[in-house]
Amino acid sequence: MPFIDVKASCPITPEQEAGLKTQLGQAIAMLPGKTEESLMLRFTGQCRMWHAGAQNGPIVMVEAAIYGSAPSQAVQSFGSFTVKLLKETLDARTVYFNLRQSTDWAW
């Protein structure tokens, strides 16, 4: 099960959230074996965030986690797509992406 957690210093409107859900749901297939059918998403807007000692924003942090591992090129492609998507959708000034890969999951 992939999980994508988006935290943003700006508000995320319902329309933006729906668009991000759709785009990320399609993009998760960039990671071999991952599909929207098993994707879990969380969007949190209006977070109090700081970057480089300031609150110049919007600032966005995307933390994703997958069961297993993915090729480095696939991770790079998915991460680049996600950063670009969040910058465009939320007009974000700063976006960081992190992907954790592990088999230490329980469900």
C-alpha positions as CSV (number, residue, x, y, z in Angstrom):
1,M,0.0,0.0,0.0
2,P,1.5,3.3,-1.0
3,F,0.8,6.3,1.3
4,I,1.3,9.9,0.3
5,D,1.2,12.6,3.0
6,V,1.0,16.2,1.8
7,K,1.5,19.0,4.3
8,A,1.3,22.6,3.1
9,S,1.5,26.0,4.8
10,C,-1.3,27.3,2.6
11,P,-4.9,26.2,2.5
12,I,-5.8,23.3,0.1
13,T,-9.2,23.8,-1.4
14,P,-11.6,20.9,-2.1
15,E,-11.0,21.4,-5.8
16,Q,-7.2,21.4,-5.4
17,E,-7.4,18.3,-3.2
18,A,-9.6,16.4,-5.8
19,G,-7.2,17.4,-8.6
20,L,-4.1,16.3,-6.6
21,K,-5.9,13.0,-5.7
22,T,-6.5,12.3,-9.3
23,Q,-3.0,13.2,-10.6
24,L,-1.2,11.4,-7.8
25,G,-3.5,8.4,-8.2
26,Q,-2.4,8.2,-11.9
27,A,1.2,9.0,-11.2
28,I,1.7,6.3,-8.5
29,A,1.9,3.8,-11.4
30,M,5.4,5.3,-12.1
31,L,6.5,3.0,-9.3
32,P,6.4,-0.6,-10.5
33,G,3.6,-2.6,-8.9
34,K,1.8,0.4,-7.3
35,T,-1.7,1.4,-8.2
36,E,-4.4,3.9,-7.2
37,E,-6.5,1.0,-6.0
38,S,-4.2,0.6,-3.0
39,L,-3.1,4.2,-2.6
40,M,-3.8,6.1,0.7
41,L,-3.6,9.9,0.7
42,R,-3.6,12.6,3.4
43,F,-3.8,16.3,2.7
44,T,-3.2,18.8,5.5
45,G,-3.3,22.5,4.7
46,Q,-2.6,25.6,6.7
47,C,0.3,23.9,8.6
48,R,2.7,26.2,10.4
49,M,5.9,25.5,8.5
50,W,9.3,27.1,8.4
51,H,12.1,26.7,5.8
52,A,15.5,28.3,6.1
53,G,14.5,30.2,9.2
54,A,11.5,31.9,7.6
55,Q,7.8,31.3,6.8
56,N,8.1,32.4,3.2
57,G,5.6,30.3,1.3
58,P,3.7,28.4,0.4
59,I,5.9,25.6,1.7
60,V,5.0,22.0,1.0
61,M,6.5,18.7,2.4
62,V,5.5,15.5,0.7
63,E,6.3,12.3,2.5
64,A,5.5,9.0,0.7
65,A,6.0,5.5,1.8
66,I,5.8,2.2,-0.2
67,Y,5.9,-1.4,0.8
68,G,9.0,-2.9,-0.9
69,S,11.3,-0.9,-3.1
70,A,11.4,0.7,-6.5
71,P,14.1,1.4,-9.0
72,S,16.0,4.7,-8.5
73,Q,14.9,6.1,-11.8
74,A,11.2,5.4,-11.0
75,V,11.6,7.1,-7.6
76,Q,13.3,10.1,-9.3
77,S,10.5,10.4,-12.0
78,F,7.7,10.1,-9.4
79,G,9.4,12.6,-7.1
80,S,10.0,15.1,-9.9
81,F,6.4,14.8,-11.1
82,T,5.1,15.2,-7.5
83,V,7.2,18.3,-6.8
84,K,6.1,20.0,-10.1
85,L,2.5,19.1,-9.5
86,L,2.5,20.6,-6.0
87,K,4.3,23.8,-7.2
88,E,1.8,24.3,-9.9
89,T,-1.4,23.3,-8.0
90,L,-0.6,25.2,-4.8
91,D,1.6,27.9,-6.3
92,A,4.2,26.7,-3.8
93,R,7.5,28.4,-3.5
94,T,9.2,25.5,-1.8
95,V,8.4,21.8,-2.2
96,Y,10.3,18.8,-0.8
97,F,9.6,15.2,-1.5
98,N,10.8,12.1,0.4
99,L,10.1,8.4,-0.3
100,R,10.6,5.8,2.3
101,Q,10.8,2.2,1.1
102,S,10.4,-0.7,3.5
103,T,9.0,-4.1,4.1
104,D,8.4,-3.4,7.7
105,W,4.6,-2.9,7.4
106,A,1.7,-4.5,9.1
107,W,-2.0,-4.5,8.2
